Amino acid sequence: MPKEKNTFEEGYDYAVDNLSAYFGSELSRQANQPYLDSIKKEIDNLTEAINSYKGNANPQLKGYVAEAWHTYTFNIDAAAKQSGERAKQVLSNGLGSVDVSVGDDQYSLKYYQTGGKSALAQAHSLEYAYQRYIHKLGEGSEIPTREDYLKMNGIDPNTNMQLGMYEGQARLIPSDQIKDAIETLNKRIARDLNNLDNPDRAESARRLIEVRDKLTTHISGPNGEQSLELTEKDSRILANQAKEGKFDPARYDITLAKKADMMLLCENAMKAGLNAAWISALLKMVPQLVTIIKNMIQEGLLDFNGLMEAGKAGLSGAKSGFFNGFLCAAITSASQLGYMGKAMQSVVNSASFAPCLGVAVVLLYQAMSDGIKCAKGELSGAQYAYNIERSLYVGVGGLAGGLALQSLIPIPVVSYAVGSMIGSLLGGFAFVAKESAMMSLCVKNGYTVFGIVEQDYTMSEEVRKKLGFPVYGYEEYEFQKYEYQTYHTQTYEMQKYDWKQIDCIILKRGVIGFRKVGYVLYKT
């Protein structure tokens, strides 16, 4: 039978282990949640922005969808990198208007069928826009002057009409068109540079060179943030999904699990494990330190052996505390990211998640530790089941006590810690009371409680010897030794008469071993 701790020690030790697991989970959740919430918010913004075009039949819808895609995938990456930079979809159709802005950086997006068309559309001049405008006017309409046209669009009327419509902006095109776009631009630039006698050609070459120099397939930020690239084909697919309102970012691997910085989450889990380790070490040392201080006050001497024992207890507590804390922190992070399923992800922020997870991890650790001992033969199957049952009582008591006090006194962490300590002690006392009552019933009525209590109906060796039956045991067998005969003088001894007595042996049922009931001698 394993060495039994007293009920208080059992409850206290479990409470310390449970608290280290709870702290690991709760500290990790608190560190991760604001970070993950910021990423999830931007993912939701992307979904909402694209699905807001539901029912839109605009033939240029893929361009608007591309703007939303680059804007919000940039913001998702910025949130993942913990950057304060955010892109903004301008949603303006004005002359030379910005499509997306990031701080002082501005972007013009063109999603045409080919790279050449997308690139050349980025190089149109103000004069080109003016000529298109007047050609669309109906017959008899008054044709505005160039100065009036610029004023109509909020541009300085003295602006050079040969300037590009998107002068100064970065030019964003589909990622699969970049090679074709550069080839087309290079051909046009070479053509215009070979005809510099025409001033318009010189201006055209300058605009084309600017487009080529500012050509990009994504939005970039100052801290390495960038949007996801998008092909022309995918923009059409996105447009179709937007029309139906069925855009799902998970189809494009835009999820918390894919976008969150795993190194940051691992760092948070490690910090949670270290915090749980020192808390557990301190709590494990408290009983010994209290005893040392008490003896020092009473006797005036410092117990160095006691200090060594306290140090060993602290080291043991630190090891188990780090294991429990880090494991719970890792499970919490995985649940927040959705690796443990949607059900776990939906309850990870509830008040009962960390307490329940802490209890489960501590019970699992205890079961694994005892299982190894059982495999080595250090524990029997019955003793293994006994330890598991005892841990369940203490664990459930700690969980119930912690949650109860937390609901009555909603002080974060502290109320659960105190309630768990009290509940663990009560759980230990409840198990002892249950065990005593169960064994009493088994002794009286012969119950086996589904096989966990053994009923032995054979008489013990002590009883058989008392009744005079020969008892043979391998352990008692001894070989006869040869002894030399010695001569002894014979002396006369007075014989005494002994009254014969009737020896009455009374047997009763009792506990004769670990969860084992059998016959024992009744002693009055």
C-alpha positions as CSV (number, residue, x, y, z in Angstrom):
1,M,0.0,0.0,0.0
2,P,1.5,3.4,-0.9
3,K,2.5,5.8,1.8
4,E,-0.4,7.9,2.6
5,K,-0.2,11.7,3.1
6,N,-2.6,13.2,5.6
7,T,-5.7,14.8,4.1
8,F,-4.4,18.4,4.5
9,E,-1.1,17.7,2.7
10,E,-2.9,15.9,-0.1
11,G,-5.4,18.8,-0.6
12,Y,-2.7,21.5,-0.3
13,D,-0.3,19.7,-2.8
14,Y,-3.1,19.3,-5.3
15,A,-4.2,22.9,-4.9
16,V,-0.7,24.1,-5.7
17,D,-0.4,22.0,-8.8
18,N,-3.9,23.1,-9.9
19,L,-3.1,26.8,-9.4
20,S,0.1,26.5,-11.4
21,A,-1.9,25.0,-14.3
22,Y,-4.6,27.6,-13.9
23,F,-2.1,30.5,-13.8
24,G,-0.4,29.2,-17.0
25,S,-3.7,29.1,-18.9
26,E,-5.1,32.4,-17.6
27,L,-1.9,34.4,-18.0
28,S,-1.4,33.0,-21.6
29,R,-5.1,33.8,-22.5
30,Q,-4.8,37.4,-21.1
31,A,-1.5,38.0,-23.0
32,N,-2.8,36.5,-26.3
33,Q,-6.4,37.8,-26.4
34,P,-5.9,41.5,-27.3
35,Y,-3.4,40.5,-30.0
36,L,-5.7,37.9,-31.5
37,D,-8.8,40.1,-31.2
38,S,-7.0,42.8,-33.3
39,I,-6.3,40.2,-36.1
40,K,-9.8,38.8,-36.0
41,K,-11.3,42.3,-36.2
42,E,-9.4,42.9,-39.4
43,I,-10.4,39.5,-40.8
44,D,-14.0,40.3,-40.1
45,N,-13.6,43.7,-41.8
46,L,-12.3,42.0,-44.9
47,T,-15.3,39.7,-45.0
48,E,-17.7,42.5,-44.4
49,A,-16.2,44.7,-47.0
50,I,-16.2,42.2,-49.8
51,N,-19.7,40.7,-48.9
52,S,-21.1,44.3,-48.8
53,Y,-21.1,44.1,-52.7
54,K,-23.8,41.4,-52.6
55,G,-26.2,41.9,-55.5
56,N,-23.9,44.4,-57.2
57,A,-23.8,43.9,-61.0
58,N,-21.2,46.6,-61.8
59,P,-18.9,45.2,-64.6
60,Q,-16.0,46.9,-62.8
61,L,-16.8,45.1,-59.6
62,K,-13.5,43.1,-59.6
63,G,-11.6,46.4,-59.3
64,Y,-13.6,47.5,-56.2
65,V,-13.1,44.0,-54.7
66,A,-9.4,44.2,-55.4
67,E,-9.3,47.5,-53.5
68,A,-11.0,45.9,-50.5
69,W,-8.7,42.8,-50.7
70,H,-5.5,44.8,-50.6
71,T,-6.7,47.2,-48.0
72,Y,-7.8,44.7,-45.4
73,T,-5.2,42.0,-46.1
74,F,-2.7,44.8,-45.4
75,N,-4.5,45.6,-42.2
76,I,-4.5,41.9,-41.2
77,D,-0.8,41.7,-41.7
78,A,-0.2,45.0,-39.8
79,A,-2.3,43.6,-36.8
80,A,-0.3,40.4,-36.9
81,K,3.0,42.4,-36.8
82,Q,1.6,44.5,-34.0
83,S,1.9,47.6,-36.2
84,G,-0.4,50.7,-35.8
85,E,-0.4,51.3,-39.6
86,R,-3.7,50.8,-41.3
87,A,-4.7,51.1,-44.9
88,K,-7.9,52.9,-46.0
89,Q,-10.1,52.2,-49.0
90,V,-11.0,55.7,-50.3
91,L,-14.0,54.7,-52.4
92,S,-13.8,57.7,-54.7
93,N,-14.4,58.0,-58.5
94,G,-13.0,61.5,-58.9
95,L,-10.4,62.4,-61.5
96,G,-7.0,60.8,-60.5
97,S,-8.5,59.9,-57.1
98,V,-6.6,57.6,-54.7
99,D,-7.9,54.1,-54.4
100,V,-6.1,53.0,-51.2
101,S,-4.0,55.1,-48.8
102,V,-1.5,54.1,-46.1
103,G,-0.4,57.1,-44.2
104,D,1.2,59.4,-46.7
105,D,1.5,56.7,-49.3
106,Q,-1.2,56.5,-52.0
107,Y,-2.1,53.7,-54.4
108,S,-3.9,53.5,-57.7
109,L,-5.3,50.1,-58.6
110,K,-6.0,48.9,-62.2
111,Y,-7.3,45.3,-62.8
112,Y,-7.6,44.9,-66.5
113,Q,-7.5,41.8,-68.6
114,T,-3.8,42.0,-69.6
115,G,-0.7,43.4,-68.0
116,G,-0.2,45.8,-70.9
117,K,-3.7,47.3,-70.5
118,S,-3.4,47.5,-66.7
119,A,0.0,49.3,-67.0
120,L,-1.1,51.7,-69.7
121,A,-4.3,52.6,-67.8
122,Q,-2.0,53.8,-65.0
123,A,-0.1,56.2,-67.4
124,H,-3.0,58.2,-68.8
125,S,-2.6,62.0,-68.7
126,L,-5.0,64.7,-67.6
127,E,-5.3,65.6,-71.3
128,Y,-6.4,62.1,-72.0
129,A,-9.1,62.3,-69.3
130,Y,-10.3,65.7,-70.6
131,Q,-10.6,64.4,-74.2
132,R,-12.6,61.4,-73.0
133,Y,-14.9,63.6,-71.0
134,I,-15.8,66.0,-73.9
135,H,-16.3,63.1,-76.3
136,K,-18.9,61.7,-74.0
137,L,-20.9,64.9,-73.9
138,G,-24.0,64.9,-76.0
139,E,-24.6,67.2,-79.0
140,G,-25.3,70.8,-78.1
141,S,-23.7,70.4,-74.7
142,E,-21.4,73.2,-73.6
143,I,-17.8,72.1,-73.7
144,P,-15.8,73.3,-70.7
145,T,-12.3,74.7,-71.1
146,R,-9.4,72.7,-69.7
147,E,-9.2,75.1,-66.7
148,D,-12.9,74.7,-66.0
149,Y,-12.5,70.9,-66.3
150,L,-9.7,70.9,-63.7
151,K,-11.7,73.1,-61.4
152,M,-14.7,70.7,-61.7
153,N,-12.5,67.9,-60.4
154,G,-10.9,69.9,-57.6
155,I,-7.6,70.4,-59.3
156,D,-5.5,73.6,-59.7
157,P,-6.6,75.0,-63.1
158,N,-3.0,75.9,-63.8
159,T,-1.9,72.3,-63.7
160,N,0.0,70.9,-66.7
161,M,-2.4,68.7,-68.7
162,Q,0.4,66.4,-69.7
163,L,0.9,65.2,-66.1
164,G,-0.3,61.7,-65.3
165,M,-3.8,61.3,-63.8
166,Y,-2.2,59.3,-60.9
167,E,1.0,61.4,-60.6
168,G,2.9,60.5,-57.4
169,Q,0.8,57.4,-56.6
170,A,2.1,53.9,-56.5
171,R,0.6,51.8,-59.4
172,L,-0.8,48.4,-58.3
173,I,-1.7,45.8,-60.8
174,P,-2.5,42.0,-60.7
175,S,0.4,39.9,-59.5
176,D,0.2,37.6,-62.6
177,Q,0.6,40.6,-65.0
178,I,3.8,42.2,-63.7
179,K,6.0,40.7,-66.4
180,D,3.7,41.5,-69.3
181,A,3.2,45.1,-67.9
182,I,7.0,45.8,-67.7
183,E,7.5,44.5,-71.2
184,T,4.7,46.7,-72.6
185,L,6.0,49.7,-70.8
186,N,9.6,49.2,-72.0
187,K,8.4,49.0,-75.6
188,R,6.3,52.2,-75.3
189,I,9.2,54.0,-73.5
190,A,11.7,53.0,-76.2
191,R,9.2,54.2,-78.9
192,D,8.7,57.5,-77.3
193,L,12.3,58.1,-76.6
194,N,13.1,57.6,-80.2
195,N,10.8,60.4,-81.1
196,L,11.8,63.2,-78.7
197,D,11.3,65.9,-81.4
198,N,7.6,65.7,-80.4
199,P,7.2,67.3,-76.9
200,D,4.2,65.1,-76.2
201,R,6.3,62.0,-76.8
202,A,8.8,63.2,-74.2
203,E,6.0,63.7,-71.7
204,S,4.6,60.3,-72.5
205,A,8.0,58.7,-72.0
206,R,8.3,60.4,-68.6
207,R,4.9,59.2,-67.5
208,L,5.6,55.6,-68.6
209,I,8.9,55.6,-66.8
210,E,7.2,56.8,-63.6
211,V,4.6,54.0,-63.9
212,R,7.3,51.4,-64.4
213,D,9.3,52.7,-61.4
214,K,6.2,52.7,-59.1
215,L,4.7,49.5,-60.4
216,T,3.8,47.0,-57.6
217,T,1.6,44.0,-56.9
218,H,0.9,44.7,-53.2
219,I,0.6,47.5,-50.7
220,S,3.6,47.9,-48.4
221,G,4.1,49.6,-45.0
222,P,7.1,51.1,-43.2
223,N,7.4,48.2,-40.8
224,G,7.3,45.3,-43.3
225,E,3.5,45.1,-43.5
226,Q,2.1,44.2,-46.8
227,S,-1.1,43.1,-48.5
228,L,-1.6,39.7,-50.1
229,E,-1.1,39.6,-53.9
230,L,-4.1,39.0,-56.1
231,T,-4.2,37.7,-59.7
232,E,-6.7,39.0,-62.3
233,K,-8.4,35.6,-62.4
234,D,-8.8,35.5,-58.6
235,S,-10.2,39.1,-58.7
236,R,-13.0,37.8,-60.9
237,I,-13.6,34.9,-58.6
238,L,-13.8,37.2,-55.7
239,A,-16.2,39.4,-57.6
240,N,-18.5,36.5,-58.2
241,Q,-18.4,35.5,-54.5
242,A,-19.0,39.1,-53.5
243,K,-22.1,39.3,-55.7
244,E,-23.5,36.3,-53.9
245,G,-22.3,37.5,-50.5
246,K,-20.5,34.2,-50.0
247,F,-16.9,35.3,-49.5
248,D,-15.2,33.2,-46.9
249,P,-11.6,34.2,-45.9
250,A,-10.8,30.7,-44.7
251,R,-10.8,29.6,-48.4
252,Y,-7.8,31.7,-48.9
253,D,-6.0,30.6,-45.6
254,I,-6.9,33.9,-44.0
255,T,-7.5,32.6,-40.4
256,L,-6.1,33.4,-37.0
257,A,-4.0,30.2,-37.1
258,K,-2.4,31.2,-40.4
259,K,-1.9,34.9,-39.7
260,A,-0.9,35.1,-36.0
261,D,2.8,35.3,-35.1
262,M,3.5,31.8,-33.6
263,M,6.8,33.0,-32.1
264,L,5.0,35.7,-30.1
265,L,2.4,33.1,-28.9
266,C,5.2,30.7,-27.9
267,E,6.9,33.5,-26.1
268,N,3.7,34.2,-24.2
269,A,3.3,30.5,-23.3
270,M,6.9,30.4,-22.0
271,K,6.4,33.5,-19.9
272,A,3.2,31.9,-18.5
273,G,5.1,28.7,-17.7
274,L,7.8,30.6,-15.9
275,N,5.4,32.6,-13.8
276,A,3.5,29.5,-12.9
277,A,6.9,27.9,-11.9
278,W,7.9,30.6,-9.4
279,I,4.3,30.8,-7.9
280,S,4.3,27.0,-7.5
281,A,7.8,27.0,-6.0
282,L,6.8,29.7,-3.5
283,L,3.6,27.9,-2.4
284,K,5.4,24.6,-2.0
285,M,8.0,26.2,0.3
286,V,5.4,28.0,2.5
287,P,4.6,25.2,4.9
288,Q,8.4,24.5,5.6
289,L,9.2,28.2,5.9
290,V,6.4,28.7,8.4
291,T,7.7,25.8,10.5
292,I,11.3,27.1,10.3
293,I,10.2,30.6,11.4
294,K,8.1,29.2,14.2
295,N,11.0,27.1,15.5
296,M,13.4,30.0,15.2
297,I,11.1,32.2,17.3
298,Q,10.6,29.5,20.0
299,E,14.2,28.1,20.1
300,G,16.3,31.0,18.7
301,L,18.0,28.7,16.2
302,L,17.9,28.5,12.5
303,D,17.1,25.0,11.2
304,F,19.5,24.5,8.2
305,N,18.2,21.1,7.5
306,G,14.7,22.5,7.3
307,L,16.0,25.2,4.8
308,M,17.4,22.5,2.6
309,E,14.1,20.6,2.7
310,A,12.3,23.8,1.8
311,G,14.7,24.4,-1.1
312,K,14.0,20.9,-2.4
313,A,10.3,21.4,-2.1
314,G,10.6,24.7,-4.0
315,L,12.7,23.1,-6.8
316,S,10.2,20.3,-7.1
317,G,7.3,22.8,-7.2
318,A,9.1,24.9,-9.8
319,K,9.5,21.8,-12.1
320,S,5.9,20.7,-11.8
321,G,4.6,24.3,-12.0
322,F,6.5,25.0,-15.2
323,F,5.3,21.8,-16.8
324,N,1.6,22.3,-15.8
325,G,1.7,26.1,-16.6
326,F,3.4,25.8,-20.0
327,L,1.2,22.8,-21.1
328,C,-2.0,24.7,-20.1
329,A,-0.7,27.9,-21.8
330,A,0.1,25.9,-25.0
331,I,-3.4,24.3,-25.0
332,T,-5.0,27.7,-24.4
333,S,-3.1,29.2,-27.3
334,A,-4.1,26.3,-29.6
335,S,-7.7,26.7,-28.6
336,Q,-7.6,30.4,-29.3
337,L,-6.3,29.8,-32.8
338,G,-8.9,27.1,-33.5
339,Y,-6.6,24.1,-33.6
340,M,-8.7,22.4,-30.9
341,G,-11.9,22.8,-32.8
342,K,-14.6,25.5,-32.9
343,A,-16.2,24.3,-29.7
344,M,-13.0,25.0,-27.7
345,Q,-12.4,28.3,-29.5
346,S,-15.9,29.5,-28.6
347,V,-15.4,28.8,-24.8
348,V,-11.8,29.7,-24.4
349,N,-12.7,33.2,-23.1
350,S,-15.3,31.9,-20.6
351,A,-14.5,32.2,-16.9
352,S,-14.6,28.4,-16.4
353,F,-12.2,27.5,-19.2
354,A,-8.9,28.0,-17.4
355,P,-10.1,26.3,-14.2
356,C,-11.4,23.3,-16.0
357,L,-8.3,23.0,-18.2
358,G,-6.1,23.2,-15.1
359,V,-7.9,20.4,-13.4
360,A,-7.8,18.2,-16.5
361,V,-4.1,18.7,-17.0
362,V,-3.2,18.0,-13.4
363,L,-5.3,14.9,-13.4
364,L,-3.7,13.8,-16.7
365,Y,-0.2,14.4,-15.3
366,Q,-1.1,12.4,-12.1
367,A,-2.5,9.6,-14.2
368,M,0.6,9.4,-16.4
369,S,2.9,9.5,-13.4
370,D,1.1,6.7,-11.6
371,G,0.7,4.8,-14.8
372,I,4.5,4.6,-15.2
373,K,4.8,3.5,-11.6
374,C,2.2,0.8,-12.2
375,A,4.0,-0.4,-15.3
376,K,7.2,-0.7,-13.3
377,G,5.4,-2.7,-10.6
378,E,5.7,0.0,-8.0
379,L,1.9,0.3,-7.8
380,S,-0.7,-2.3,-8.2
381,G,-3.8,-1.9,-10.4
382,A,-6.0,-1.4,-7.4
383,Q,-3.6,1.3,-6.0
384,Y,-3.5,3.0,-9.3
385,A,-7.3,3.2,-9.4
386,Y,-7.3,4.4,-5.8
387,N,-5.0,7.3,-6.6
388,I,-7.1,8.3,-9.6
389,E,-10.3,8.3,-7.6
390,R,-8.7,10.4,-4.8
391,S,-7.3,12.9,-7.3
392,L,-10.8,13.2,-8.9
393,Y,-12.3,14.0,-5.5
394,V,-9.7,16.6,-4.7
395,G,-9.7,18.0,-8.2
396,V,-13.5,18.4,-8.5
397,G,-13.5,19.9,-5.0
398,G,-10.9,22.5,-6.0
399,L,-12.7,23.3,-9.2
400,A,-16.1,23.7,-7.5
401,G,-14.6,25.8,-4.6
402,G,-12.7,28.0,-7.0
403,L,-15.6,28.7,-9.3
404,A,-18.0,29.2,-6.4
405,L,-15.8,31.8,-4.7
406,Q,-15.1,33.4,-8.0
407,S,-18.8,34.0,-8.7
408,L,-19.4,35.3,-5.2
409,I,-16.2,37.6,-5.1
410,P,-15.3,38.4,-8.7
411,I,-11.7,39.3,-8.0
412,P,-9.6,38.0,-11.0
413,V,-7.3,35.1,-10.1
414,V,-7.2,35.7,-6.3
415,S,-10.8,34.6,-5.6
416,Y,-10.3,31.4,-7.7
417,A,-7.0,30.7,-6.0
418,V,-8.4,30.9,-2.5
419,G,-11.6,29.0,-3.3
420,S,-9.6,26.3,-5.1
421,M,-7.4,25.8,-2.0
422,I,-10.4,25.5,0.3
423,G,-12.2,23.2,-2.2
424,S,-9.2,20.9,-2.6
425,L,-9.0,20.4,1.2
426,L,-12.8,19.7,1.4
427,G,-12.5,17.3,-1.5
428,G,-9.8,15.4,0.3
429,F,-11.8,15.1,3.5
430,A,-14.9,14.0,1.5
431,F,-12.8,11.2,-0.1
432,V,-11.5,10.0,3.3
433,A,-15.1,9.9,4.7
434,K,-16.4,8.1,1.6
435,E,-13.6,5.6,1.7
436,S,-14.2,4.9,5.4
437,A,-18.0,4.4,4.8
438,M,-17.4,2.2,1.8
439,M,-15.0,-0.1,3.5
440,S,-17.4,-0.4,6.5
441,L,-20.2,-1.5,4.2
442,C,-17.8,-4.0,2.4
443,V,-16.8,-5.5,5.7
444,K,-20.4,-5.8,6.9
445,N,-22.1,-6.9,3.7
446,G,-19.4,-8.4,1.6
447,Y,-19.7,-5.9,-1.2
448,T,-16.9,-5.6,-3.8
449,V,-18.0,-2.3,-5.3
450,F,-17.6,-3.4,-8.9
451,G,-14.4,-5.3,-8.1
452,I,-12.3,-2.5,-6.6
453,V,-12.5,-4.1,-3.1
454,E,-11.2,-7.7,-2.7
455,Q,-13.1,-10.1,-0.5
456,D,-10.8,-12.9,0.9
457,Y,-12.6,-15.8,2.6
458,T,-9.6,-17.8,3.5
459,M,-8.4,-17.9,7.1
460,S,-5.2,-16.0,7.7
461,E,-2.0,-17.8,8.6
462,E,-2.2,-16.4,12.2
463,V,-5.6,-18.0,12.7
464,R,-4.6,-21.4,11.2
465,K,-1.5,-21.5,13.5
466,K,-3.7,-20.7,16.5
467,L,-6.1,-23.6,15.6
468,G,-3.1,-25.9,15.4
469,F,-3.1,-26.6,11.7
470,P,0.3,-27.2,10.2
471,V,1.3,-24.3,8.0
472,Y,4.0,-24.8,5.4
473,G,5.6,-21.8,3.7
474,Y,8.6,-21.7,1.5
475,E,9.9,-18.7,3.3
476,E,9.9,-20.6,6.6
477,Y,11.5,-23.8,5.4
478,E,15.0,-24.3,6.7
479,F,17.5,-27.1,6.1
480,Q,18.5,-29.1,9.1
481,K,22.0,-28.4,10.3
482,Y,24.3,-31.1,11.7
483,E,25.2,-30.5,15.3
484,Y,27.7,-32.4,17.4
485,Q,26.2,-34.3,20.4
486,T,27.2,-32.9,23.7
487,Y,26.9,-34.5,27.1
488,H,24.6,-32.8,29.6
489,T,24.2,-33.8,33.2
490,Q,20.7,-34.7,34.2
491,T,19.2,-32.7,37.0
492,Y,16.0,-33.3,38.9
493,E,13.2,-30.9,38.2
494,M,10.0,-30.6,40.1
495,Q,6.9,-31.1,37.9
496,K,4.2,-28.5,38.1
497,Y,0.6,-29.2,37.4
498,D,-1.0,-26.9,34.9
499,W,-4.7,-26.5,34.8
500,K,-6.1,-27.2,31.3
501,Q,-7.9,-24.2,29.8
502,I,-10.3,-24.0,26.9
503,D,-9.0,-21.5,24.3
504,C,-11.8,-19.9,22.4
505,I,-11.0,-18.3,19.1
506,I,-13.4,-15.7,17.7
507,L,-13.0,-14.6,14.0
508,K,-14.5,-11.5,12.5
509,R,-14.3,-9.7,9.1
510,G,-12.0,-6.7,8.8
511,V,-9.6,-4.8,6.6
512,I,-6.5,-6.9,6.1
513,G,-4.8,-5.0,3.3
514,F,-5.2,-2.3,0.7
515,R,-8.9,-2.4,-0.2
516,K,-8.9,-6.0,0.9
517,V,-11.4,-7.6,3.4
518,G,-10.7,-10.9,5.2
519,Y,-10.8,-12.7,8.5
520,V,-9.0,-11.2,11.5
521,L,-8.7,-12.4,15.2
522,Y,-11.2,-10.7,17.4
523,K,-9.4,-9.2,20.4
524,T,-11.4,-8.2,23.4
